[in-house]
Amino acid sequence: MKKILSPKLDIVFHMLFGEQKHERITKKLVEDVIGEKVETIELEQTPYLWGEQVNDKVGIIDIRAKINNKNPIDIEMQIVDNHDIEKRLLFYWSKLYLKQIERGEDYEKLNRSISIIFLDYKIEKLKELPIHTKWQIKESENGGIILTEDLEIHIIELPKIKEKIEEGSLKKWILFLENPEGEETKKMAESEKEIKEAIETLEEISSDEAKERMAELRQKYIMDKKSELRTAEEKGIKKGKEEGIKKRTIEIAKEMKKENILIDKIVKITGLTEEEVENL
């Protein structure tokens, strides 16, 4: 049987939810994330710049659309943790918001703008929060009054599926993204027509040799990127530990000098050079 591509791979996610012929399943996904009825959705068609090198210059991976004929929305799957997701989210949302008007136009033309991001990793500072969180600007001291409905950001941390997930319409999409061939997903497809359609669409994408090749290249690039980040992080931790040890050693050497201990003994005990000890 043909191997089914992972819908969590950003390039596959875009093929699945970002093309106009798949608007119906994208519309249902958005409805289940924001928790309200979406009357219409118009997907913005962006040209694919995918070639034989599917890297960060791959082109536009996020999905842009307009719902209910007025609200811009951005949907993205993020699988590499660059430790900058908070800033990235605000940057993407701001571009979405500002794109609605031209210079000099009335601010009244600005409408509620929504960013939705699925993460294939956890955000450390959100570890106590549920799998799906919604973010807005709120007053912090007097009852959490929302300043404006215009800013709305949804974060879905997929690895939290291993923890308890509340029952709800979004659960089916999380299960689908995590395991489109799982028994629970297949069972849901019997009663959820959009999940059934999503599975069929994913199978269709997976059977396309050109798209399969792009997905393989993208997967390889992402694995290499994760490896680079892991190596850099390990080097950073090691360097930090070494710097901490050196700092503590210097403090000890200073104390020994105050006690008038001979320099050659300090050198022997601390491992510092004679010049380093003399310059303390």
C-alpha positions in Angstrom: 0.0 0.0 0.0 1.1 3.6 -0.7 2.6 5.3 2.3 0.4 8.1 3.6 2.3 11.4 4.0 2.1 13.1 7.4 -0.4 16.0 7.5 1.9 17.6 10.1 4.6 18.2 7.6 4.1 21.9 6.8 4.2 21.4 3.0 1.6 18.6 3.1 -0.5 20.7 5.5 -0.5 23.5 2.9 -1.4 21.1 0.1 -4.3 19.7 2.3 -5.8 22.9 3.6 -4.4 25.7 1.4 -5.9 24.9 -2.0 -9.2 26.3 -3.2 -10.6 22.9 -4.1 -10.3 21.9 -0.5 -12.0 24.9 1.0 -14.8 22.9 2.6 -12.4 21.0 5.0 -10.5 24.2 5.7 -13.7 26.0 6.5 -14.6 23.3 9.0 -11.2 23.3 10.5 -11.4 27.0 11.1 -14.9 26.7 12.6 -13.7 24.1 15.1 -10.7 26.1 16.1 -12.4 29.5 16.7 -15.6 27.9 18.0 -18.1 29.7 15.8 -19.9 29.3 12.5 -18.1 30.4 9.4 -20.5 31.3 6.6 -17.9 31.7 3.8 -14.2 31.2 3.3 -12.0 32.5 0.5 -8.5 31.0 0.3 -5.8 33.2 -1.0 -3.9 31.5 -3.8 -0.2 31.9 -3.5 2.3 30.6 -6.1 4.4 27.7 -5.0 8.1 28.3 -5.2 9.0 24.8 -4.4 11.8 23.3 -6.3 14.4 20.6 -5.7 15.7 22.5 -2.6 12.7 22.6 -0.2 14.2 24.8 2.5 13.2 28.0 4.3 13.1 29.8 1.0 10.4 27.4 -0.1 7.9 30.2 -0.5 4.7 30.8 1.5 3.9 27.9 3.7 1.2 29.6 5.8 -2.3 29.6 4.5 -4.1 32.9 4.1 -7.8 33.4 3.7 -10.8 35.6 4.4 -13.8 34.4 6.4 -17.3 35.8 6.3 -16.2 38.2 3.5 -14.3 40.4 6.0 -12.0 38.7 8.5 -8.5 37.9 7.4 -7.1 34.6 8.8 -3.7 33.0 8.7 -3.2 29.3 9.4 0.2 27.6 9.8 1.8 24.4 10.8 5.1 24.8 12.6 7.3 21.8 13.2 10.7 23.3 14.0 11.1 25.0 17.4 13.2 28.1 16.6 12.5 29.5 20.1 10.9 32.7 18.6 7.3 31.6 18.2 5.8 34.4 20.3 7.4 37.1 18.1 6.7 35.2 14.9 3.0 35.0 15.8 2.7 38.7 16.5 4.6 39.6 13.3 2.4 37.4 11.2 -0.7 38.7 12.9 0.4 42.4 12.4 1.0 41.8 8.7 -2.5 40.2 8.4 -4.1 43.2 10.2 -2.3 46.0 8.4 -2.8 44.5 4.9 -6.5 45.4 5.2 -6.0 49.1 4.6 -3.8 51.4 2.5 -1.9 54.4 3.9 -4.3 57.2 4.7 -7.4 55.0 4.8 -9.7 55.1 7.8 -8.9 52.7 10.7 -12.6 51.8 10.8 -11.9 49.5 7.8 -9.8 47.3 10.0 -11.6 44.0 11.0 -10.9 41.3 13.5 -7.9 39.3 12.3 -7.2 35.7 13.4 -3.9 33.7 13.4 -4.1 30.0 14.0 -0.9 28.0 14.5 -0.5 24.3 15.0 2.8 23.4 16.8 4.5 20.0 16.7 6.3 20.9 20.0 5.4 22.4 23.3 6.1 26.0 24.5 7.8 25.8 27.9 5.9 28.7 29.4 2.6 27.2 28.4 3.2 23.8 29.9 0.4 24.1 32.5 -2.1 25.2 29.9 -4.4 23.0 27.7 -3.6 21.9 24.2 -5.6 24.7 22.6 -5.2 28.3 23.9 -6.8 31.6 22.6 -4.9 34.9 23.1 -6.2 38.4 23.1 -5.2 41.8 24.6 -6.7 42.1 28.1 -6.4 44.5 31.0 -4.4 42.7 33.7 -5.7 44.3 36.9 -9.5 44.9 36.7 -11.3 41.9 35.6 -9.4 41.1 32.4 -11.6 43.3 30.1 -10.7 42.7 26.5 -9.4 45.9 24.9 -10.3 44.9 21.3 -11.7 41.8 19.6 -9.5 42.6 16.6 -6.5 40.6 17.8 -7.1 36.9 18.1 -4.4 34.2 18.2 -5.0 30.5 18.6 -2.1 28.1 19.5 -2.6 24.3 19.3 0.3 22.3 20.8 -0.1 18.9 19.2 2.3 16.9 21.5 -0.1 17.6 24.4 -2.4 15.0 22.8 -0.5 12.5 25.0 -2.1 14.3 28.0 -5.8 14.6 28.6 -7.7 16.3 25.8 -11.1 17.8 26.4 -13.8 16.4 24.2 -14.8 18.8 21.5 -15.0 19.5 17.8 -11.3 20.3 17.6 -10.3 16.9 19.0 -11.0 15.1 15.7 -8.6 17.4 13.8 -5.9 16.9 16.4 -6.3 13.1 16.1 -6.3 13.3 12.3 -3.1 15.4 12.2 -1.4 13.1 14.7 -2.5 9.8 13.1 -4.6 10.0 10.0 -4.5 6.2 9.7 -5.4 5.5 13.3 -8.5 3.5 14.3 -10.0 6.4 16.2 -9.6 8.7 13.2 -11.1 6.1 10.9 -14.0 5.6 13.3 -14.7 9.4 13.3 -14.6 9.5 9.5 -17.8 7.3 9.6 -19.8 10.2 11.1 -17.6 13.3 10.3 -17.8 14.0 6.6 -15.0 16.6 6.7 -12.6 14.1 8.3 -13.5 11.5 5.7 -12.8 14.1 3.0 -9.6 15.1 4.7 -8.4 11.5 4.7 -9.3 11.0 1.1 -7.6 14.2 0.1 -4.4 13.2 2.0 -4.5 9.8 0.2 -4.8 11.7 -3.1 -1.8 13.9 -2.3 0.2 10.9 -1.1 -0.3 9.1 -4.4 1.0 12.1 -6.4 4.7 11.3 -7.1 5.7 15.0 -7.6 4.1 16.0 -4.3 5.6 12.9 -2.6 9.0 14.0 -3.8 8.6 17.5 -2.5 7.4 16.2 0.9 10.5 13.9 1.1 12.9 16.7 0.4 11.1 19.0 2.9 11.2 16.2 5.5 14.9 15.8 5.0 15.5 19.5 5.3 13.5 19.7 8.5 15.4 16.8 10.0 18.7 18.4 9.2 17.4 21.7 10.6 16.4 20.1 13.9 19.8 18.4 14.1 21.5 21.7 13.6 19.4 23.4 16.3 20.0 20.5 18.7 23.8 20.6 18.2 23.8 24.4 18.6 21.8 24.1 21.8 24.1 21.4 23.2 27.1 23.6 22.4 25.4 26.5 24.1 24.7 24.5 27.3 28.3 23.2 27.3 29.7 26.7 26.8 27.5 28.1 29.6 28.6 25.4 32.0 32.3 26.0 31.1 31.9 29.7 31.6 30.2 29.2 35.0 33.0 26.9 36.2 35.6 29.4 35.0 33.9 32.2 36.8 33.7 30.2 40.0 37.3 29.2 39.8 38.3 32.9 39.4 36.3 33.8 42.5 38.1 31.1 44.5 41.5 32.3 43.2 40.6 35.8 44.3 39.8 34.6 47.8 43.1 32.7 47.9 45.0 35.7 46.9 43.3 37.7 49.7 44.6 35.1 52.1 48.1 35.6 50.7 48.5 32.1 49.4 51.4 31.7 47.1 50.7 32.1 43.4 52.2 28.8 42.4 49.9 27.0 44.8 46.9 28.9 43.5 47.9 27.9 39.9 48.2 24.2 41.0 44.9 24.2 42.8 42.7 26.1 40.4 44.3 25.2 37.0 44.6 28.9 36.1 47.8 30.2 34.5 50.2 32.2 36.5 49.4 35.3 34.3 45.7 34.9 35.0 46.3 34.7 38.8 48.6 37.7 38.8 46.1 39.8 36.8 43.2 39.1 39.3 
